[in-house]
Amino acid sequence: MVERLKLEDRAAGLKALPDWHLREDREAISKTFRFRDFREAFAFMTQVALTAEKMNHHPEWSNVYRTVDVTLSTHDVGGLSELDLTLAAEIDRIAGRS
């Protein structure tokens, strides 16, 4: 069963995730990704979607041309879980090879 992260675990996890930040409006983390063009942004989103589906943990996101905004939170626990940190690390890995 997935559990909500303790404050110290959340802080430690965020240290390992450059440029991800806590949202001010709720317990979630966010990051903005910028690519050269829409094609690159869409390819990134496709790769993330496949990873998220395998994890059965899906991001909230939006895309405008070359910019993708991603927010992660675990709705089942009402905040952040290890799934969010794991998916954020995978998203960063995917962005690095896009």
N, C-alpha and C positions, 0 to 999 in steps of 0.2 A: 504494500500500500504506500502511496506517495504521501509524504508529510511536508508540512510547511517548514521552511528553513528558520532556524533560530537566528537572531540578529547577528551574532558573531560569525555564524556560518555564511550568512548572506554577505557580510562585509568581506570576509576572506575570499569568497567566490568572486566578488566583483573586482578585487585586486588583480585577479588573473585574467580579467576580461577588459582589455583596453577600450576606452571610449564608450563602453556601456554605462548607463547611469540610471539611478533610481528615478522613477517618475514622481512628481510632486503630488499628483492627484490620486494616486492609489499605489498599492504594493505591486509594482511591475518594474521591469527594466526595459530600456529603449536604446536604440542606436540608429543613426542615419548612415546609409551607404550611398556613395555617388560613383557612377560609372561613366565611361566615355560617351555612351549613347544608350538609347532605349533598348537596342538589341542585347547589349551586355547586361543591362539591368534585368531584362526579362529572362535571359539565360540563367542569371544568378537566382532569380525567384523560382525558376523551374527546378534547379538543383536543390534549393532549400525545401521546396514542396515535397520532393521525393524523400529527402532525409526526414522531414517532419512526419510524413505518412508512415515511414518505417518505425519511427519512435512513438507514433500515435500521440503526438504532442504538437499542436499547430500554432503558428505565430499569428498575431494580429499585425497586419501590415497595409501599407498604401504605397502606390507607385505613381510618380509624376515624371514622365519622360525618363531621365537618367538617375533619378533619386528614388531610393527605397527606404521608407521608414519602417522599422520593425519594433514591435513591443511584445514582450514575453511575460506571461503570468500563468499560474496554474489555477484555473477556475475552481477545480474540485476542492482545493485547500484554501481558497480565498486569498492567495498571495503567491509568494515565490517558493519554488521547490527545486530540488536537485535537477529535475527535468529541464527547468529554465536555464540553469547554468550550463548543462550539457548541450542543449540545443544552441545556446549562444556561442559556445566554443566551436561547434560544428559550422554555424553560420559564418563565423570569422574565418574558419579554415576554407570554406567554399569561396568566400569573397577574395581570399588571398590567391586563389587559382583562377579566378574569373578574368 
